[in-house]
Amino acid sequence: MVVPMAVPPVEKRFQTLCQITRAQHFAWREALVRSCPDADVVAVTGRMWEVAGRDTAQAYVKRIDRARPLAAQVADGIVWSSQSMGEDATVEAGASDREAYVRHRACPWVDWHRKLGILGEDRPGCDTWFRATVDEVNRALVTRLVVETLETLPDGAPSCLRRIREAP
């Protein structure tokens, strides 16, 4: 007789699903390495992050209120997405309403990259995703947001810190 497994609480199932999603990303990467040994894995992965950033931005654009400061709204969207995936992320106010900061104090993506010995791919992937997200918001709204990476966990900093600002 097979004894059915107990159904875990929703929060535990969601955390597991987030880890499965990350595992799928790295399984895809491994399949690329094995199937296309001459492929530039970093370039292909970068392209994947560009596509993901574009698609993410399209969701953010639908929720942006043009009467409110743009940088903070984009930062809020990024933090919401990050927190939804189990990342420790917060928004920090800038010196004016034309800038906001996104800080990640912990991130499972960094942990996966480190565990798999490909930590050097973590920051470029995130930088590409942030840039693509901001570029797509700019394209859709005809704005001039800029994202700057100030520090990162994979580089040994205590957090990843990115500034999102409206260019003059």
URFENZI-V276163 format. One record per residue. N is the residue number from 1. PHI is phi in radians with two decimals (* if undefined). OMEGA is omega as a letter, one per 30 degrees, with the letter a starting at -180 (NA if undefined). D_LAST is the distance of its C-alpha to the last C-alpha in Angstrom with 1 decimal. Layout:
BEGIN
<<N;PHI;OMEGA;D_LAST> <N;PHI;OMEGA;D_LAST>>
END
This chain:
BEGIN
<<1;*;l;69.3> <2;-1.60;l;65.6> <3;-1.63;a;64.0> <4;-1.14;l;60.7> <5;-1.26;l;57.7> <6;-1.21;l;56.4> <7;-1.39;a;53.2> <8;-1.24;l;50.6> <9;-1.05;a;48.5> <10;-0.97;a;45.4> <11;-1.07;l;43.0> <12;-1.15;l;44.9> <13;-1.10;a;45.0> <14;-1.16;l;41.2> <15;-1.04;l;40.7> <16;-1.13;l;43.2> <17;-1.07;l;41.4> <18;-1.07;l;38.1> <19;-1.18;l;40.0> <20;-1.10;l;41.7> <21;-1.08;l;38.4> <22;-1.12;l;37.2> <23;-1.05;l;40.7> <24;-1.11;l;40.4> <25;-1.03;a;37.2> <26;-1.33;l;39.1> <27;-1.17;l;42.3> <28;-1.04;a;40.3> <29;-1.07;l;39.1> <30;-1.11;l;42.7> <31;-1.07;l;44.0> <32;-1.09;a;41.6> <33;-1.04;a;42.8> <34;-1.30;a;46.4> <35;-1.43;a;46.3> <36;-2.27;a;44.1> <37;-1.07;l;44.8> <38;-1.60;a;43.1> <39;-1.23;l;39.8> <40;-1.49;a;36.7> <41;-1.02;a;36.4> <42;-1.13;l;33.1> <43;-1.16;l;31.6> <44;-1.15;l;33.2> <45;-1.10;l;32.1> <46;-1.04;l;28.5> <47;-1.09;l;28.8> <48;-1.05;l;30.3> <49;-1.19;l;27.3> <50;-1.10;l;25.0> <51;-1.10;l;27.2> <52;-1.09;l;27.2> <53;-1.11;l;23.5> <54;-1.03;a;23.2> <55;-1.16;l;26.0> <56;-1.08;a;24.7> <57;-1.06;l;21.4> <58;-1.07;l;23.4> <59;-1.24;l;25.2> <60;-1.12;a;22.1> <61;-1.00;a;20.6> <62;-1.10;a;23.9> <63;-1.87;a;23.4> <64;-1.39;l;19.9> <65;-1.77;a;19.8> <66;-1.08;l;16.9> <67;-1.45;a;17.8> <68;-1.90;l;17.0> <69;-0.97;a;14.1> <70;-1.28;a;13.3> <71;-0.99;a;12.9> <72;-1.15;l;16.2> <73;-1.17;l;17.9> <74;-1.17;l;17.3> <75;-1.04;l;18.4> <76;-1.05;l;21.4> <77;-1.08;l;22.3> <78;-1.10;a;22.4> <79;-1.15;l;24.5> <80;-1.03;l;26.7> <81;-1.06;a;27.4> <82;-1.10;l;28.0> <83;-1.11;l;30.3> <84;-1.10;a;32.1> <85;-1.70;l;33.0> <86;1.53;l;34.3> <87;-1.58;l;31.5> <88;-1.58;a;30.8> <89;-2.26;l;27.2> <90;-2.48;l;25.3> <91;-1.73;l;21.9> <92;-2.15;a;20.7> <93;-1.20;l;18.4> <94;-1.61;a;15.4> <95;-1.23;l;14.8> <96;-2.50;l;12.9> <97;-1.34;l;13.0> <98;-1.60;l;9.5> <99;-2.54;l;11.5> <100;-2.63;a;15.1> <101;-2.06;l;17.6> <102;-2.01;a;20.4> <103;-2.08;l;23.5> <104;-1.96;l;26.7> <105;-1.55;l;29.7> <106;-2.66;a;32.1> <107;-2.66;l;31.9> <108;-1.09;l;34.9> <109;-1.09;l;33.2> <110;-1.07;a;33.3> <111;-1.04;l;36.9> <112;-1.13;l;37.9> <113;-1.03;l;36.3> <114;-1.10;a;38.0> <115;-1.03;a;41.3> <116;-1.56;l;41.3> <117;1.30;l;40.5> <118;-2.22;a;37.3> <119;-0.97;l;34.9> <120;-1.09;l;32.9> <121;-1.54;a;31.8> <122;-1.16;a;30.3> <123;-1.05;l;27.0> <124;-1.02;l;26.3> <125;-1.12;l;27.2> <126;-1.14;l;24.9> <127;-1.02;l;21.9> <128;-1.13;l;22.6> <129;-1.08;l;23.0> <130;-1.05;a;19.7> <131;-1.08;a;17.8> <132;-1.12;l;19.8> <133;-1.09;a;19.3> <134;-1.14;l;15.5> <135;-1.05;a;15.7> <136;-1.23;l;18.2> <137;-1.04;l;16.3> <138;-1.05;a;13.4> <139;-1.10;a;16.3> <140;-1.21;a;18.1> <141;-1.85;a;15.5> <142;0.92;l;13.3> <143;-2.14;a;10.2> <144;-2.31;l;7.7> <145;-1.33;l;9.2> <146;-2.29;l;10.2> <147;-2.06;l;13.6> <148;-2.24;l;15.0> <149;-1.55;a;18.8> <150;-1.76;l;19.8> <151;-2.79;l;23.5> <152;-2.50;l;26.1> <153;-1.05;a;29.6> <154;-1.12;l;31.0> <155;-1.55;l;29.9> <156;1.69;l;31.9> <157;-1.33;l;29.3> <158;-1.30;l;30.4> <159;-2.80;l;27.7> <160;-1.71;a;25.0> <161;-2.28;l;21.7> <162;-2.22;l;18.4> <163;-1.76;l;15.0> <164;-2.01;a;12.9> <165;-2.49;l;9.3> <166;-1.51;l;6.5> <167;-1.31;l;3.8> <168;-1.16;NA;0.0>>
END
